[in-house]
């Protein structure tokens, strides 16, 4: 195995769920070189490639399908904050999460849709159809979450989305 391939494999192993653009940004190799070596690593069973939430992510082969989807979501700052809030506070109502994290309800619902679809968060409907949020697999979620720290570009995209949602929500409220 070439040194380039070894370095790419090591980087993916230490950054499970890294997406292609991030891999390019964090390396000294050209995108074409990375594509070539990643393809060879996938063919050799050294890496797994997944298209999730609009991006191509790479993983070491030991992660299962649920873990791969969860890691892809945890790379988004707002999603991480929602999951951290549920870890710290347990079951709670969506309004409490949105208020505490200072995010628009539409932003919360967008992220919750992905978290529910991935079976990380459950929405339970009680009397009068009131929703309570809780973690589906807290024993697996917390350790997996600790493996990820979002990059600066990921955080900027999330913050821009929050800003736009806040502006749109304020303009609707003032009408």
Secondary structure as UniProt FT lines:
FT   HELIX           3..14
FT   TURN            15..17
FT   STRAND          18..19
FT   HELIX           20..25
FT   HELIX           31..43
FT   TURN            44..45
FT   STRAND          48..52
FT   TURN            53..54
FT   STRAND          55..59
FT   TURN            61..62
FT   HELIX           65..74
FT   HELIX           77..89
FT   HELIX           94..101
FT   HELIX           105..117
FT   TURN            118..119
FT   STRAND          121..125
FT   HELIX           127..129
FT   STRAND          131..135
FT   HELIX           138..145
FT   TURN            146..147
FT   HELIX           152..173
//
